[in-house]
Amino acid sequence: MTKPQKTPPVPPELDDLPGKIRQWARELGFADAGITLPETGPHADRLQAWLAEGYQGEMDYMGHHGDKRYTPTSLVPGTARIISVRLDYLPAPDNPKQALTDRGTAYVTRYALGRDYHKLMRKRLATLAKWIDEAVSGFEYRAFVDSAPVLERALAQRAGLGWIGKNNMVIHPKAGSFFFLGEIFTSAPLPVDPPFESEHCGSCSACLEVCPTDAFVGPHLLDARRCISYLTIELKGSIPEELRPKMGNRVFGCDDCQLVCPWNKFSKPTAEQDFQPRHGLDNSSLAELFLWTEEQFLKRTEGSAIRRTGYEGWLRNLAVGLGNAPTTIPVVEALKQRADHPSEMVREHVHWALRRHGLTP
C-alpha cells in the first residue's frame, strides 16, 4: 500500500473552487461531488487479498495494470486530486420487487434498463473539467467512467460520498446506493473533503442473507464466481448447473442486495430520461425476449449495457430463467424453438431448462 501523501498548501485562488465544482456538477445533473487525495488507503490491501483468493473468477483484468488500479498517481502521473461524482439511475415509477416475484417476467438490473451511462457521464465530466479549467487554467484533467483501472468506490468513500456497505456498494445516508460513479483526475491542488469514515450498517446483514446464490463469504467480501451479476454478464461460458435454479428470473445482473438495504428507502428516482426503461425491458416476458433474433437483439440493445453479454450470452441467461419459470405453453414452446440452436452453449442451457419442465430435449 502506498504511503499517505503530505498535503501541500492550497493556492488562494483554489480555496472557493470546491463549492463551485459542486454547483456545476449539480447543473450537469450529478447528485453530488467530492474531492480527495489520489490515495486508496486500506482498499489497496483488500483488493490484493481478494485477488489472492481467486474471487474475481474470469475477471482477470482486475489484477492487470500493476499498481495503477490502487495507485492513482501511477495511472495518471501528476495527479494531485480526484473529483468523485455520483449520478442517480433508479427509474420511476418502478417496482423491481414485483418484477422479481413474477417468475415469467425477465428481470434486468435497474441500471441497464435504459441507455448505457458511460458516454453520458463521460461527456458531462468533460464539460465539468472544461468549466473548472476556464475558472482556473494551467492544470490537467482526465475523466474516467469505468474506462480505466480505478477503484472508484474507494475514491468515492474517501471523497465523502458515502460509506462502503457490507454488500460492497457505496451507500449515502440520504440517497441509498442506486447511483453511478465517475471521476476526474486533476493536477490542481484543490481543497479536499473529509472522507466518510463512519459505517451505518450496524448489525444489519440483510444484504448478505438475501443473496440468492450465497455469493457473500462475509461482510465486504464477495465471491464473484457465485454472483448473479458475474454469471450473467462477465462469465462467457456455461453457468454452473448448481447455481442455475437459484438465479430465478434474473437474466442480466442482480439488485437483491440493494433492494433489501434499508437505506435505499431514501433512493431518489432519476431525472435522466436516458435511464428510463426502453423496449419494455422492465416488464417483458422471458419467452418474448428469448425469441428475439440476433438482429432484433442488436437493434433493441443499441446503446445499452446489455450488449456486453452478447447474443449467445443473452439466450443462455434467458434459457436459465425459462427453466425456472412456471411450466406454461409459451415457456415450453419458446424453449423448443431454440433446442437445436447452433451454439453448443445455448443448446446446453435450453436442454437443461426443458428437463426442468419434465421434457426430453
C-alpha positions in Angstrom: 0.0 0.0 0.0 1.3 3.5 -0.9 2.2 5.8 2.0 -0.2 8.7 2.5 1.0 11.9 0.8 1.6 15.1 2.7 -1.0 17.6 1.6 0.7 20.8 0.3 -0.8 24.2 0.9 -3.8 25.1 -1.3 -3.2 28.2 -3.5 -5.6 31.0 -2.5 -7.2 31.1 -6.0 -8.4 27.5 -5.4 -9.9 28.0 -2.0 -13.5 28.6 -3.1 -13.4 26.3 -6.1 -14.9 23.1 -4.4 -18.2 24.9 -3.8 -18.3 26.0 -7.5 -17.5 22.4 -8.6 -20.4 21.0 -6.6 -22.7 23.7 -8.1 -21.5 23.0 -11.6 -21.8 19.2 -11.1 -25.5 19.6 -10.0 -26.2 21.8 -13.0 -24.9 19.0 -15.2 -27.2 16.5 -13.5 -24.9 14.9 -11.0 -26.3 14.4 -7.5 -23.1 15.2 -5.6 -19.4 15.7 -5.9 -16.4 15.4 -3.6 -12.7 15.9 -3.7 -10.0 13.6 -2.3 -6.3 12.9 -2.5 -5.1 10.3 -5.0 -4.9 7.6 -2.4 -6.9 4.4 -1.8 -5.8 3.6 1.7 -6.7 0.2 3.1 -8.7 -0.6 0.0 -5.5 -1.4 -1.9 -4.6 -4.2 0.5 -8.2 -5.5 0.4 -8.1 -5.7 -3.4 -4.8 -7.7 -3.2 -6.2 -10.1 -0.7 -9.4 -10.6 -2.7 -7.5 -11.3 -5.9 -5.2 -13.8 -4.0 -8.4 -15.8 -3.1 -9.4 -16.0 -6.8 -12.7 -14.4 -6.0 -12.5 -12.5 -9.3 -13.2 -15.6 -11.4 -12.6 -14.9 -15.1 -12.3 -11.1 -14.5 -8.5 -11.3 -15.0 -8.4 -7.6 -15.8 -8.9 -6.9 -12.1 -5.3 -8.0 -11.5 -3.8 -6.4 -14.5 -2.1 -3.0 -14.9 0.3 -3.4 -11.9 -0.4 -0.9 -9.2 -2.4 1.5 -11.4 -5.7 0.3 -10.1 -5.0 1.2 -6.5 -2.3 3.9 -7.0 -3.9 6.8 -9.0 -0.6 8.6 -9.5 0.7 5.6 -11.3 -2.3 5.6 -13.6 -2.1 9.3 -14.3 1.3 10.8 -13.2 1.0 14.3 -11.8 -2.5 13.7 -10.3 -2.9 15.9 -7.2 -6.6 15.5 -6.5 -9.5 13.3 -7.6 -13.0 14.7 -8.1 -15.6 12.0 -7.5 -19.2 12.4 -8.7 -22.4 10.3 -8.4 -25.4 10.2 -10.7 -28.7 8.6 -9.6 -30.1 6.0 -12.0 -33.2 4.3 -10.5 -36.1 4.8 -12.9 -39.5 6.0 -11.8 -42.1 4.7 -11.4 -40.6 1.3 -10.8 -41.4 -1.8 -8.8 -38.4 -4.1 -9.0 -39.5 -6.4 -6.2 -42.8 -7.1 -8.0 -40.8 -7.9 -11.2 -38.7 -10.5 -9.2 -41.8 -12.2 -7.9 -43.3 -12.7 -11.3 -41.3 -15.7 -12.4 -42.4 -15.5 -16.0 -41.1 -11.9 -16.4 -37.4 -11.3 -17.2 -35.6 -9.3 -14.5 -32.9 -6.9 -15.8 -30.8 -4.9 -13.3 -32.2 -1.4 -13.0 -29.0 0.3 -14.2 -29.3 -1.5 -17.6 -33.0 -0.7 -18.4 -32.2 2.5 -20.3 -29.2 3.7 -22.2 -25.6 2.9 -21.3 -24.4 5.5 -18.8 -20.8 5.6 -19.9 -21.0 8.1 -22.7 -23.5 10.3 -20.9 -21.4 10.6 -17.8 -18.1 10.9 -19.7 -19.4 13.8 -21.8 -20.7 15.6 -18.7 -17.4 15.1 -16.8 -15.6 16.5 -19.8 -17.8 19.6 -19.6 -17.2 19.9 -15.8 -13.4 19.7 -16.4 -13.7 22.4 -19.1 -15.6 24.7 -16.7 -13.0 24.2 -14.0 -10.2 24.9 -16.5 -11.9 28.1 -17.6 -12.1 29.2 -14.0 -8.5 28.3 -13.1 -6.3 27.4 -16.0 -2.9 25.8 -16.1 -3.9 22.3 -14.7 -4.5 18.9 -16.3 -7.8 17.0 -16.2 -8.7 13.4 -17.2 -12.2 12.0 -16.8 -13.0 8.3 -16.2 -16.2 6.3 -16.2 -15.3 2.6 -16.0 -12.8 3.4 -18.8 -9.6 2.7 -16.8 -8.4 0.7 -13.7 -9.8 2.9 -11.0 -11.0 1.9 -7.5 -14.0 4.2 -7.8 -15.8 3.1 -4.7 -12.8 3.6 -2.6 -12.3 7.1 -4.0 -15.9 7.9 -3.5 -15.8 6.9 0.1 -12.6 8.9 0.6 -14.2 11.9 -1.1 -17.1 11.8 1.3 -19.8 10.5 -0.9 -20.8 7.7 1.4 -19.6 4.6 3.2 -18.9 1.2 1.6 -21.6 -1.2 2.9 -21.4 -4.9 3.7 -22.6 -5.6 0.1 -19.6 -3.5 -1.2 -21.9 -0.7 -2.6 -21.3 2.9 -1.7 -24.2 4.0 0.4 -25.2 7.6 1.0 -27.4 8.2 4.1 -29.8 10.4 2.2 -29.7 8.7 -1.2 -29.1 4.9 -0.8 -26.9 3.2 -3.3 -28.6 3.3 -6.7 -26.2 5.6 -8.4 -23.2 5.6 -10.8 -19.8 6.9 -10.0 -17.3 8.8 -12.2 -14.0 10.6 -11.6 -11.9 13.5 -12.8 -8.1 13.1 -12.1 -6.5 16.6 -11.9 -3.2 18.2 -11.2 -5.0 21.1 -9.4 -4.2 21.0 -5.7 -7.8 21.6 -4.6 -9.0 21.6 -1.0 -10.1 18.1 -0.1 -13.3 16.9 1.6 -13.3 14.7 4.7 -13.7 11.0 4.0 -16.9 9.3 5.0 -15.3 7.4 7.9 -18.4 6.0 9.8 -20.3 3.0 8.6 -24.0 2.9 9.3 -24.8 -0.7 8.5 -24.7 -1.6 12.2 -25.7 -5.2 12.9 -27.8 -5.4 9.8 -26.8 -8.3 7.5 -29.9 -8.3 5.2 -27.8 -7.9 2.0 -25.7 -10.9 2.9 -28.6 -13.1 3.8 -30.8 -12.3 0.8 -28.2 -13.2 -1.9 -29.8 -15.9 -4.0 -26.6 -17.8 -4.7 -24.8 -17.1 -1.3 -22.1 -15.2 -3.0 -21.0 -13.3 0.1 -18.3 -15.0 2.0 -18.8 -12.4 4.7 -19.3 -8.7 5.2 -17.5 -6.7 2.4 -16.3 -10.0 0.8 -17.9 -11.2 -2.4 -17.1 -14.4 -4.3 -17.8 -13.0 -7.7 -17.9 -16.6 -9.1 -21.2 -17.1 -7.4 -22.6 -13.6 -8.0 -25.6 -13.4 -10.5 -24.2 -10.2 -12.0 -21.0 -12.0 -12.7 -22.7 -15.1 -14.0 -25.0 -13.2 -16.4 -22.5 -10.6 -17.6 -18.9 -11.4 -17.0 -18.9 -15.2 -17.4 -18.5 -16.2 -21.1 -19.1 -19.9 -20.8 -21.6 -22.3 -19.2 -23.2 -21.2 -15.9 -22.6 -23.8 -13.2 -25.6 -26.1 -13.1 -25.9 -26.0 -9.3 -26.4 -22.2 -9.4 -29.0 -22.1 -12.2 -32.1 -22.8 -10.0 -31.0 -20.1 -7.6 -31.0 -17.4 -10.3 -34.7 -17.3 -10.7 -35.7 -14.9 -13.5 -32.6 -12.6 -13.2 -31.3 -12.5 -16.8 -28.9 -9.6 -16.7 -27.4 -8.5 -13.4 -29.0 -8.6 -9.9 -30.2 -6.0 -7.5 -31.2 -8.1 -4.5 -28.5 -6.9 -2.1 -29.6 -3.3 -2.8 -33.3 -3.8 -2.9 -33.2 -5.2 0.7 -31.0 -2.5 2.0 -32.9 -0.2 4.5 -31.0 2.8 3.3 -32.5 2.5 -0.2 -35.8 3.8 1.1 -34.0 7.2 0.6 -33.1 6.5 -3.0 -34.3 9.2 -5.4 -35.7 8.5 -8.8 -33.5 9.7 -11.6 -34.4 12.7 -13.6 -32.5 11.4 -16.6 -34.7 10.4 -19.5 -32.0 8.2 -20.9 -32.2 6.0 -17.9 -35.9 5.2 -18.3 -36.7 1.7 -19.5 -36.6 1.0 -23.2 -38.3 -1.7 -25.3 -40.3 -2.8 -22.3 -37.3 -4.4 -20.6 -38.8 -3.6 -17.2 -41.8 -6.0 -17.7 -41.1 -8.2 -20.7 -41.8 -12.0 -20.5 -38.9 -14.4 -20.6 -40.5 -16.2 -23.6 -40.8 -13.0 -25.6 -37.2 -11.9 -25.1 -36.0 -15.4 -25.8 -37.5 -15.3 -29.3 -35.6 -12.2 -30.3 -33.5 -12.8 -33.4 -29.9 -11.7 -33.3 -30.8 -8.7 -35.5 -33.6 -7.7 -33.0 -31.2 -8.1 -30.1 -28.6 -5.9 -31.7 -31.2 -3.3 -32.6 -33.0 -3.2 -29.3 -29.9 -3.2 -27.2 -28.1 -0.5 -29.2 -26.6 1.9 -26.7 -27.4 -0.4 -23.8 -25.2 -2.1 -21.3 -26.9 -5.4 -22.2 -24.8 -5.6 -25.3 -22.0 -6.6 -23.1 -23.3 -10.1 -22.6 -23.6 -10.8 -26.4 -26.5 -12.5 -28.1 -25.4 -16.0 -27.1 -25.0 -15.0 -23.5 -28.4 -13.3 -23.6 -30.0 -16.5 -24.8 -28.1 -18.5 -22.2 -29.3 -16.3 -19.4 -32.9 -16.4 -20.7 -32.8 -20.2 -21.0 -32.0 -20.4 -17.3 -34.8 -18.0 -16.5 -37.2 -20.1 -18.6 -36.0 -23.2 -16.8 -37.0 -21.6 -13.5 -40.3 -20.2 -14.8 -43.8 -21.9 -14.4 -44.5 -24.6 -16.9 -46.7 -22.9 -19.5 -47.3 -23.3 -23.2 -45.4 -20.1 -24.1 -42.4 -21.1 -22.0 -42.2 -24.6 -23.3 -42.7 -23.6 -27.0 -40.0 -20.9 -26.7 -37.5 -23.4 -25.4 -38.4 -25.9 -28.1 -37.7 -23.3 -30.8 -34.1 -23.0 -29.5 -33.5 -26.7 -28.8 -31.4 -27.0 -32.0 -29.6 -23.7 -31.7 -26.2 -23.7 -33.5 -24.5 -22.6 -30.3 -23.5 -25.5 -28.1 -23.6 -23.3 -25.0 -27.2 -22.1 -25.8 -28.3 -25.7 -26.6 -26.9 -27.0 -23.3 -28.8 -24.4 -21.3 -32.0 -24.9 -23.3 -31.9 -28.7 -22.8 -31.4 -28.2 -19.0 -34.4 -25.9 -19.0 -36.6 -28.4 -20.9 -35.6 -31.1 -18.4 -36.7 -28.8 -15.6 -40.1 -28.9 -17.1 -40.1 -32.7 -17.4 -39.4 -32.7 -21.1 -36.8 -34.6 -23.0 -34.8 -32.4 -25.4 
